[in-house]
Amino acid sequence: MRTFVALEIHDEKVLNAIAKTQSDFKIKATPVNKQNIHFTLLFLGDISEEAAEKIKKELSTISFQPIEVKFTHMGAFPNPRFPRVVWIGVDDVAAKKLIELASQVEKKLEPLGFRSDKPFRPHLTIFRIKNKVDISQTIDKFKDVDFGKDVITELKFKQSVLTPNGPIYSDLQVILAQ
């Protein structure tokens, strides 16, 4: 099964603001469905049922406080001139806390063979881009946008099933903030 560890956004105002921006953002790209928007703390890939049980055991030992997140700006990976992903970023205080939580997840799962291939950068992917397009002028208009705020209270171990209509996510485990 294809899996990852994530944090989800639950505030409808934030999700609606993101959906509105997706419709206002005039580029040829695939928008991420509103219900699928999340922070990926660690992508685990294809794993066995046995590995999933070990992961659940390790994740259940994680403790974290609720994290208030302000969604403050947009950007693109690797850059706006040759984007593959358009994302929404967070305020510095939340970014620090999210990075600490991602680090805690990686430390717990590293003994099981799971490591990130690059440092975690807190972001919500809102578009995936397959073709070559320069969005630097478009993204400048959205550089400093206030999408609102949410409080992260759940860490989730998720399964992803890829379909022609996009991925379908389901929860394998939910760890609540203390």
FIMIRO-304280 format. One line per field, with one value per atom (N, C-alpha, C, O): residue number from 0; chain; atom name; x, z, y. Coordinates in steps of 0.2 Angstrom, whole numbers. Layout:
BEGIN
num = NUM_...
cadena = A_...
atomo = CA_...
c1 = X_...
c3 = Z_...
c2 = Y_...
This chain:
BEGIN
num = 0_0_0_0_1_1_1_1_2_2_2_2_3_3_3_3_4_4_4_4_5_5_5_5_6_6_6_6_7_7_7_7_8_8_8_8_9_9_9_9_10_10_10_10_11_11_11_11_12_12_12_12_13_13_13_13_14_14_14_14_15_15_15_15_16_16_16_16_17_17_17_17_18_18_18_18_19_19_19_19_20_20_20_20_21_21_21_21_22_22_22_22_23_23_23_23_24_24_24_24_25_25_25_25_26_26_26_26_27_27_27_27_28_28_28_28_29_29_29_29_30_30_30_30_31_31_31_31_32_32_32_32_33_33_33_33_34_34_34_34_35_35_35_35_36_36_36_36_37_37_37_37_38_38_38_38_39_39_39_39_40_40_40_40_41_41_41_41_42_42_42_42_43_43_43_43_44_44_44_44_45_45_45_45_46_46_46_46_47_47_47_47_48_48_48_48_49_49_49_49_50_50_50_50_51_51_51_51_52_52_52_52_53_53_53_53_54_54_54_54_55_55_55_55_56_56_56_56_57_57_57_57_58_58_58_58_59_59_59_59_60_60_60_60_61_61_61_61_62_62_62_62_63_63_63_63_64_64_64_64_65_65_65_65_66_66_66_66_67_67_67_67_68_68_68_68_69_69_69_69_70_70_70_70_71_71_71_71_72_72_72_72_73_73_73_73_74_74_74_74_75_75_75_75_76_76_76_76_77_77_77_77_78_78_78_78_79_79_79_79_80_80_80_80_81_81_81_81_82_82_82_82_83_83_83_83_84_84_84_84_85_85_85_85_86_86_86_86_87_87_87_87_88_88_88_88_89_89_89_89_90_90_90_90_91_91_91_91_92_92_92_92_93_93_93_93_94_94_94_94_95_95_95_95_96_96_96_96_97_97_97_97_98_98_98_98_99_99_99_99_100_100_100_100_101_101_101_101_102_102_102_102_103_103_103_103_104_104_104_104_105_105_105_105_106_106_106_106_107_107_107_107_108_108_108_108_109_109_109_109_110_110_110_110_111_111_111_111_112_112_112_112_113_113_113_113_114_114_114_114_115_115_115_115_116_116_116_116_117_117_117_117_118_118_118_118_119_119_119_119_120_120_120_120_121_121_121_121_122_122_122_122_123_123_123_123_124_124_124_124_125_125_125_125_126_126_126_126_127_127_127_127_128_128_128_128_129_129_129_129_130_130_130_130_131_131_131_131_132_132_132_132_133_133_133_133_134_134_134_134_135_135_135_135_136_136_136_136_137_137_137_137_138_138_138_138_139_139_139_139_140_140_140_140_141_141_141_141_142_142_142_142_143_143_143_143_144_144_144_144_145_145_145_145_146_146_146_146_147_147_147_147_148_148_148_148_149_149_149_149_150_150_150_150_151_151_151_151_152_152_152_152_153_153_153_153_154_154_154_154_155_155_155_155_156_156_156_156_157_157_157_157_158_158_158_158_159_159_159_159_160_160_160_160_161_161_161_161_162_162_162_162_163_163_163_163_164_164_164_164_165_165_165_165_166_166_166_166_167_167_167_167_168_168_168_168_169_169_169_169_170_170_170_170_171_171_171_171_172_172_172_172_173_173_173_173_174_174_174_174_175_175_175_175_176_176_176_176_177_177_177_177
cadena = A_A_A_A_A_A_A_A_A_A_A_A_A_A_A_A_A_A_A_A_A_A_A_A_A_A_A_A_A_A_A_A_A_A_A_A_A_A_A_A_A_A_A_A_A_A_A_A_A_A_A_A_A_A_A_A_A_A_A_A_A_A_A_A_A_A_A_A_A_A_A_A_A_A_A_A_A_A_A_A_A_A_A_A_A_A_A_A_A_A_A_A_A_A_A_A_A_A_A_A_A_A_A_A_A_A_A_A_A_A_A_A_A_A_A_A_A_A_A_A_A_A_A_A_A_A_A_A_A_A_A_A_A_A_A_A_A_A_A_A_A_A_A_A_A_A_A_A_A_A_A_A_A_A_A_A_A_A_A_A_A_A_A_A_A_A_A_A_A_A_A_A_A_A_A_A_A_A_A_A_A_A_A_A_A_A_A_A_A_A_A_A_A_A_A_A_A_A_A_A_A_A_A_A_A_A_A_A_A_A_A_A_A_A_A_A_A_A_A_A_A_A_A_A_A_A_A_A_A_A_A_A_A_A_A_A_A_A_A_A_A_A_A_A_A_A_A_A_A_A_A_A_A_A_A_A_A_A_A_A_A_A_A_A_A_A_A_A_A_A_A_A_A_A_A_A_A_A_A_A_A_A_A_A_A_A_A_A_A_A_A_A_A_A_A_A_A_A_A_A_A_A_A_A_A_A_A_A_A_A_A_A_A_A_A_A_A_A_A_A_A_A_A_A_A_A_A_A_A_A_A_A_A_A_A_A_A_A_A_A_A_A_A_A_A_A_A_A_A_A_A_A_A_A_A_A_A_A_A_A_A_A_A_A_A_A_A_A_A_A_A_A_A_A_A_A_A_A_A_A_A_A_A_A_A_A_A_A_A_A_A_A_A_A_A_A_A_A_A_A_A_A_A_A_A_A_A_A_A_A_A_A_A_A_A_A_A_A_A_A_A_A_A_A_A_A_A_A_A_A_A_A_A_A_A_A_A_A_A_A_A_A_A_A_A_A_A_A_A_A_A_A_A_A_A_A_A_A_A_A_A_A_A_A_A_A_A_A_A_A_A_A_A_A_A_A_A_A_A_A_A_A_A_A_A_A_A_A_A_A_A_A_A_A_A_A_A_A_A_A_A_A_A_A_A_A_A_A_A_A_A_A_A_A_A_A_A_A_A_A_A_A_A_A_A_A_A_A_A_A_A_A_A_A_A_A_A_A_A_A_A_A_A_A_A_A_A_A_A_A_A_A_A_A_A_A_A_A_A_A_A_A_A_A_A_A_A_A_A_A_A_A_A_A_A_A_A_A_A_A_A_A_A_A_A_A_A_A_A_A_A_A_A_A_A_A_A_A_A_A_A_A_A_A_A_A_A_A_A_A_A_A_A_A_A_A_A_A_A_A_A_A_A_A_A_A_A_A_A_A_A_A_A_A_A_A_A_A_A_A_A_A_A_A_A_A_A_A_A_A_A_A_A_A_A_A_A_A_A_A_A_A_A_A_A_A_A_A_A_A_A_A_A_A_A_A_A_A_A_A_A_A_A_A_A_A_A_A_A_A_A_A_A_A_A_A_A_A_A_A_A_A_A_A_A_A_A_A_A_A_A_A
atomo = N_CA_C_O_N_CA_C_O_N_CA_C_O_N_CA_C_O_N_CA_C_O_N_CA_C_O_N_CA_C_O_N_CA_C_O_N_CA_C_O_N_CA_C_O_N_CA_C_O_N_CA_C_O_N_CA_C_O_N_CA_C_O_N_CA_C_O_N_CA_C_O_N_CA_C_O_N_CA_C_O_N_CA_C_O_N_CA_C_O_N_CA_C_O_N_CA_C_O_N_CA_C_O_N_CA_C_O_N_CA_C_O_N_CA_C_O_N_CA_C_O_N_CA_C_O_N_CA_C_O_N_CA_C_O_N_CA_C_O_N_CA_C_O_N_CA_C_O_N_CA_C_O_N_CA_C_O_N_CA_C_O_N_CA_C_O_N_CA_C_O_N_CA_C_O_N_CA_C_O_N_CA_C_O_N_CA_C_O_N_CA_C_O_N_CA_C_O_N_CA_C_O_N_CA_C_O_N_CA_C_O_N_CA_C_O_N_CA_C_O_N_CA_C_O_N_CA_C_O_N_CA_C_O_N_CA_C_O_N_CA_C_O_N_CA_C_O_N_CA_C_O_N_CA_C_O_N_CA_C_O_N_CA_C_O_N_CA_C_O_N_CA_C_O_N_CA_C_O_N_CA_C_O_N_CA_C_O_N_CA_C_O_N_CA_C_O_N_CA_C_O_N_CA_C_O_N_CA_C_O_N_CA_C_O_N_CA_C_O_N_CA_C_O_N_CA_C_O_N_CA_C_O_N_CA_C_O_N_CA_C_O_N_CA_C_O_N_CA_C_O_N_CA_C_O_N_CA_C_O_N_CA_C_O_N_CA_C_O_N_CA_C_O_N_CA_C_O_N_CA_C_O_N_CA_C_O_N_CA_C_O_N_CA_C_O_N_CA_C_O_N_CA_C_O_N_CA_C_O_N_CA_C_O_N_CA_C_O_N_CA_C_O_N_CA_C_O_N_CA_C_O_N_CA_C_O_N_CA_C_O_N_CA_C_O_N_CA_C_O_N_CA_C_O_N_CA_C_O_N_CA_C_O_N_CA_C_O_N_CA_C_O_N_CA_C_O_N_CA_C_O_N_CA_C_O_N_CA_C_O_N_CA_C_O_N_CA_C_O_N_CA_C_O_N_CA_C_O_N_CA_C_O_N_CA_C_O_N_CA_C_O_N_CA_C_O_N_CA_C_O_N_CA_C_O_N_CA_C_O_N_CA_C_O_N_CA_C_O_N_CA_C_O_N_CA_C_O_N_CA_C_O_N_CA_C_O_N_CA_C_O_N_CA_C_O_N_CA_C_O_N_CA_C_O_N_CA_C_O_N_CA_C_O_N_CA_C_O_N_CA_C_O_N_CA_C_O_N_CA_C_O_N_CA_C_O_N_CA_C_O_N_CA_C_O_N_CA_C_O_N_CA_C_O_N_CA_C_O_N_CA_C_O_N_CA_C_O_N_CA_C_O_N_CA_C_O_N_CA_C_O_N_CA_C_O_N_CA_C_O_N_CA_C_O_N_CA_C_O_N_CA_C_O_N_CA_C_O_N_CA_C_O_N_CA_C_O_N_CA_C_O_N_CA_C_O_N_CA_C_O_N_CA_C_O_N_CA_C_O_N_CA_C_O_N_CA_C_O_N_CA_C_O_N_CA_C_O_N_CA_C_O_N_CA_C_O_N_CA_C_O_N_CA_C_O_N_CA_C_O_N_CA_C_O_N_CA_C_O_N_CA_C_O_N_CA_C_O_N_CA_C_O_N_CA_C_O_N_CA_C_O_N_CA_C_O_N_CA_C_O
c1 = 4_0_4_10_2_6_4_-2_9_7_12_17_9_13_10_5_14_12_10_14_4_2_-2_-3_-2_-7_-12_-10_-18_-23_-26_-26_-29_-32_-40_-43_-43_-50_-54_-60_-51_-55_-58_-54_-65_-68_-66_-66_-66_-64_-57_-57_-52_-46_-46_-44_-50_-50_-54_-52_-59_-63_-59_-59_-55_-50_-45_-43_-43_-38_-41_-39_-47_-51_-53_-52_-54_-55_-49_-49_-43_-37_-35_-33_-37_-36_-40_-37_-46_-50_-48_-49_-45_-43_-36_-34_-32_-25_-25_-27_-24_-25_-19_-15_-18_-13_-15_-20_-12_-13_-10_-4_-14_-11_-17_-23_-15_-20_-21_-16_-26_-27_-28_-31_-26_-27_-34_-36_-38_-44_-44_-40_-49_-50_-49_-46_-52_-52_-45_-44_-41_-35_-29_-23_-30_-25_-22_-26_-15_-12_-5_-2_-2_6_8_6_13_16_22_27_22_28_33_39_31_35_32_27_34_31_35_41_31_34_34_38_30_30_26_21_27_24_26_32_22_24_20_14_22_18_13_14_9_4_8_7_13_18_22_22_24_28_23_24_16_11_10_9_10_9_15_14_21_27_27_28_25_24_19_20_13_8_10_9_14_17_22_21_26_31_27_28_22_19_15_14_12_8_12_9_19_23_24_28_22_23_18_13_21_17_19_24_13_14_8_3_9_4_1_3_-6_-9_-5_-1_-5_-1_-5_-9_-5_-9_-5_1_-8_-4_-8_-14_-4_-7_-4_2_-9_-7_-6_-10_1_3_5_5_7_10_10_9_12_12_19_23_21_27_27_21_32_33_39_44_39_45_46_41_52_58_58_62_55_54_49_46_47_41_42_37_49_50_49_47_50_50_46_49_40_37_34_32_34_31_26_21_26_21_20_25_14_12_10_6_12_11_9_10_6_5_9_9_12_17_13_8_17_15_19_25_17_20_26_27_31_38_37_40_33_32_29_31_24_21_26_26_30_34_39_41_42_47_44_47_37_34_32_33_31_29_36_36_41_48_50_52_49_50_46_49_40_35_37_38_39_41_48_49_52_59_57_61_52_51_48_50_44_41_47_47_51_57_62_64_63_67_64_67_57_54_54_54_53_53_59_60_65_71_74_76_73_75_71_74_66_62_64_61_68_71_68_68_64_61_65_65_67_70_68_66_68_66_72_78_70_76_78_83_74_76_73_68_75_73_65_63_62_54_54_57_50_48_40_37_38_30_27_28_23_19_13_13_8_2_2_2_3_3_-5_-9_-5_-12_-13_-18_-7_-7_-1_4_-2_4_4_-1_10_11_15_21_12_16_20_25_17_20_24_24_28_33_29_26_29_25_29_31_29_32_27_23_26_21_23_20_30_33_28_28_26_21_15_12_12_5_6_2_12_13_15_13_18_19_13_13_7_1_-2_-6_0_-2_3_3_9_15_13_15_10_8_0_-3_-2_-10_-11_-8_-17_-19_-25_-30_-23_-28_-32_-36_-30_-33_-29_-23_-32_-28_-32_-38_-28_-31_-27_-21_-29_-26_-25_-30_-19_-17_-18_-14_-22_-23_-23_-23_-21_-21_-15_-14_-11_-6_-9_-12_-8_-12_-7_-2_-7_-4_-9_-15_-8_-13_-11_-5_-16_-15_-17_-22_-14_-15_-17_-12_-22_-24_-24_-29_-20_-20_-25_-26_-29_-35_-34_-31_-37_-37_-40_-38_-44_-47_-44_-46_-37_-34_-33_-37_-29_-28_-34_-38_-35_-40_-36_-33_-37_-34_-38_-44_-35_-39_-35_-28_-37_-34_-32_-37_-26_-24_-23_-24_-21_-21_-21_-19_-24_-24_-22_-24_-17_-14_-16_-15_-19_-22_-16_-12_-16_-12_-14_-20_-9_-10_-13_-14
c3 = 0_0_0_3_-4_-4_2_3_6_12_13_10_17_20_26_29_29_36_34_31_37_35_40_46_39_43_38_33_40_36_38_44_34_35_36_32_41_42_42_41_42_42_35_31_35_28_25_19_29_26_23_17_26_23_16_11_17_11_5_-1_7_2_-1_-7_3_0_-4_-10_-3_-7_-14_-19_-13_-19_-24_-30_-21_-25_-28_-34_-25_-28_-33_-39_-33_-38_-44_-50_-43_-49_-52_-58_-48_-50_-54_-58_-52_-54_-61_-62_-67_-73_-76_-80_-75_-78_-80_-77_-84_-87_-82_-83_-77_-72_-68_-69_-65_-61_-54_-50_-52_-45_-41_-43_-35_-30_-27_-25_-26_-24_-17_-13_-15_-9_-3_2_-3_2_3_7_-2_-2_0_0_1_3_10_15_10_17_17_11_22_23_23_27_19_19_23_21_29_34_31_32_29_27_22_24_16_11_12_12_13_15_9_9_4_-2_-1_3_-5_-5_1_1_5_11_12_9_16_18_24_27_25_31_37_42_37_43_44_50_39_40_43_47_40_42_50_53_52_60_64_69_61_65_65_70_59_59_63_67_64_68_76_80_77_84_86_91_81_82_82_86_78_77_84_86_87_93_99_103_98_104_103_107_97_96_100_100_103_107_104_103_103_100_103_104_103_105_99_93_99_94_91_94_84_81_77_72_79_75_69_69_63_56_53_52_51_46_39_38_35_28_24_23_23_22_15_13_11_4_0_2_-7_-12_-15_-15_-18_-21_-26_-27_-29_-33_-32_-31_-33_-33_-40_-44_-43_-40_-40_-36_-45_-45_-50_-54_-49_-53_-61_-65_-63_-70_-73_-79_-69_-72_-66_-64_-65_-59_-60_-66_-55_-56_-51_-51_-45_-40_-38_-38_-37_-34_-27_-26_-22_-15_-11_-14_-6_-1_5_8_8_13_20_20_25_32_35_33_41_45_48_48_50_52_59_60_63_70_68_71_64_62_59_60_54_50_55_54_60_64_68_69_70_74_69_71_63_58_57_56_56_55_60_59_67_73_73_74_71_71_65_66_59_54_56_54_59_62_67_67_71_76_73_75_68_64_60_61_57_54_59_57_65_70_72_73_73_75_69_71_63_58_54_51_56_53_54_50_61_62_58_57_55_51_44_39_42_35_32_25_35_31_33_39_28_28_22_17_24_19_14_16_8_3_3_0_6_6_12_15_15_21_20_15_25_25_25_29_20_19_20_15_25_26_20_19_17_11_10_11_7_5_-3_-6_-6_-14_-16_-14_-20_-23_-31_-33_-34_-41_-43_-40_-47_-50_-58_-61_-60_-67_-71_-69_-77_-81_-86_-88_-89_-95_-93_-87_-98_-96_-96_-101_-91_-91_-86_-81_-87_-83_-79_-82_-73_-69_-64_-60_-66_-61_-60_-55_-66_-65_-62_-58_-63_-60_-53_-49_-51_-44_-40_-34_-43_-40_-37_-32_-40_-38_-32_-28_-31_-25_-20_-15_-20_-16_-9_-5_-7_0_1_0_1_2_9_11_12_18_17_15_18_17_23_23_29_35_39_38_44_49_51_51_53_56_62_62_66_71_69_69_69_67_74_79_74_80_79_84_73_71_67_62_69_64_61_65_55_52_48_44_48_44_39_40_32_27_22_20_19_13_7_7_1_-5_-11_-12_-14_-19_-25_-26_-30_-36_-41_-42_-44_-48_-54_-54_-60_-66_-64_-67_-59_-57_-51_-48_-50_-44_-38_-38_-33_-28_-23_-22_-20_-15_-8_-8_-3_3_8_9_13_19_25_24_30_37_39_39_40_43_51_55_53_60_61_57_67_69_76_80_76_83_85_81_90_92_96_100_95_99_106_108_111_118_121_127
c2 = -6_0_6_6_11_18_22_23_25_28_34_35_39_45_47_45_51_54_62_65_64_71_74_71_81_85_88_90_88_91_97_99_101_107_106_103_108_107_113_113_119_125_127_128_127_127_134_135_140_146_146_149_143_142_138_140_132_128_132_131_135_139_145_146_148_153_150_153_144_141_139_140_136_134_140_140_146_152_154_156_154_156_151_153_145_140_142_141_144_146_152_153_157_163_163_167_158_157_154_148_158_156_152_155_146_142_135_133_132_125_121_119_118_114_110_112_105_101_103_103_106_108_102_97_103_98_99_104_93_94_96_95_100_104_99_100_93_88_84_81_85_82_86_84_93_97_96_95_95_93_95_96_94_94_87_83_85_79_79_83_76_77_72_73_66_61_56_53_55_51_44_44_39_32_27_23_29_24_18_18_13_7_2_1_0_-4_-10_-10_-14_-20_-19_-14_-23_-23_-23_-20_-28_-28_-22_-20_-19_-12_-7_-3_-7_-2_-3_2_-9_-10_-7_-4_-8_-6_2_5_5_12_15_20_12_14_14_18_9_8_14_17_15_21_28_32_29_35_36_42_31_32_35_37_35_37_45_48_48_55_59_58_64_69_76_78_80_87_91_88_97_102_104_104_107_110_115_119_116_121_125_123_132_137_139_141_138_140_145_145_150_156_154_154_154_153_160_164_161_168_170_176_165_167_161_155_162_157_156_161_151_150_144_141_142_136_132_135_126_122_119_117_119_121_129_132_132_140_142_138_148_151_151_151_151_151_144_143_138_131_127_123_129_126_119_117_115_108_108_104_112_112_120_123_122_128_127_122_130_129_135_141_134_139_138_133_144_143_146_149_145_147_152_153_155_160_156_150_160_158_154_149_156_152_145_140_145_138_134_128_137_133_130_124_133_130_124_119_125_120_114_108_115_110_106_100_110_107_102_97_104_100_94_89_95_89_84_78_86_82_79_73_82_79_74_68_75_70_63_58_64_59_55_49_58_55_51_46_54_51_44_39_44_38_33_27_35_30_28_23_32_31_24_20_21_14_9_3_11_6_7_3_11_12_18_18_22_28_35_37_38_44_49_46_55_60_61_61_62_63_70_72_75_82_85_82_90_93_95_98_94_96_104_108_106_113_114_111_117_117_120_126_117_119_115_109_118_114_115_120_109_109_110_107_115_117_116_115_115_113_109_109_104_100_102_102_103_106_101_99_99_94_97_95_103_106_112_114_114_120_126_128_130_136_141_139_147_152_156_159_155_158_164_166_166_171_177_180_180_186_184_189_179_177_176_178_173_171_177_178_182_189_192_195_191_194_191_194_184_181_179_176_183_182_183_178_188_189_189_195_183_183_180_175_182_179_175_177_168_163_161_157_165_163_159_158_156_151_145_145_140_134_132_134_127_124_117_113_115_108_104_105_99_95_87_83_85_78_77_80_72_69_63_59_62_56_52_54_45_40_39_36_40_39_34_33_32_28_32_35_31_34_29_25_29_24_29_33_28_32_29_23_34_33_37_42_36_41_48_53_48_54_57_62_55_58_53_48_55_50_50_55_44_44_42_37_46_46_43_44_39_36_36_35_37_37_30_25_28_22_23_18_29_30_38_42_40_47_48_45_52_54_61_66_62_68_72_69_79_83_83_81_84_84_90_91
